Structures are given as C-alpha cells and as structure tokens.
Amino acid sequence: MTPATPETRALRTARVVRAVALLIVGFGITFTATVHEDPEFVRWTLLAGLTLIGAATVLEYWLLRGAPESWWIAARAVIAFGAAGALLAVADTVSAALVLMVWGVLTGVVTFMRLVRGVQPARVAVPSLLLSFALAVVALLVRQDPVALIGFFGAYAVIRGVFLGIAAFDRGTAAPPRIENAS
C-alpha cells in the first residue's frame, strides 16, 4: 500500500466534501416529503441545494486549483450559483424545472469536456454525465409536478453523492490530476 500524496488527499477531500453536500441535499429532500406539494418550498429547496452544491464545488476548486484545467471546476461552481440565483427570479414550478434542466445540461457539458480532455477519469465522469443529463430530461418531463421535480432532484443528489463517495476511496479513480502550481 503506497502512502497518499498531498494531491491524492486533496482529490479525496474534494470528492468527500461534494459527496457529503449532495447527500445532505438528497436526505434533506427525503425527510421533508410532507411539504413537497408547495411550489415555494420546492423553489427554495432547489435554491438551497444548488447553493450548497456550488459551495462544495468552490471548495473542490480551491483544493485542486493547481491541477490542469481546474477552471472547469470553477465553471461548475458558477453554473450552480447561477442556477440558484435564477431560482430567485422564478415564480412557478415550470420555471424552476427549466432552471434545473439548464443546470443539469450545463453540468453535464462541463463533465463531458473534462472527460474528453482527460482531466477526469471515466469511472467518475460517466456516472456524473449520465445522471446530469437524465436529471435534465426528467426535469423537463415533470416540469408541472413539484413533487416529482423535487423528488427527482433528491434522488439525483443521493445517487450522485454515493458515486462520489465511492470514487473518493476507489484506488482506480484516485489518480489525482497533476498539480502544477499549488499557490
């Protein structure tokens, strides 16, 4: 067993933090099921969830900022915060679903670009990519149903959090990006 390098520890920490944030979002949604019919609750829960995901992604960027093409991580954080901000301007479930759909598509595009450019292992990127695009499609399909919309977002968060948690400790995906300048 080889000792963990600082780069491996940073990558593992980033994945664990994002996994925990996603699991908090997912379980928070799960345990508030009695109020999912309220469109305002759905909107504010989506906003809080995307803000938490964005904050965890900012921490990920900070931990991996010296890695090649780490700006893709920063872009993912900006997308999450942008979607959260857009939710402040929407008034109905259909608009919230469209914001969630755009967030899912853009997150998937960033993941795809990181995969294609070789800065994220396929075993981590492919589940994220598929889940992001699936969430975008489902959000569009259930756009008028607040219960389904928040439920699918919660399911996405839990499944994505579990995948990231596994990836954090999977030796096959633990090869960190080369950190060129940690300053």
Secondary structure, DSSP 8 states (H G I E B T S, - for coil): -----HHHHHHHHHHHHHHHHHHHHHHHHHTTGGGTT-HHHHHHHHHHHHHHHHHHHHHHHHHHTTSTTTHHHHHHHHHHHHHHHHHTS--SHHHHHHHHHHHHHHHHHHHHHHHHTTSS-HHHHHHHHHHHHHHHHHHHHTTT-HHHHHHHHHHHHHHHHHHHHHHHH-TTT------S---
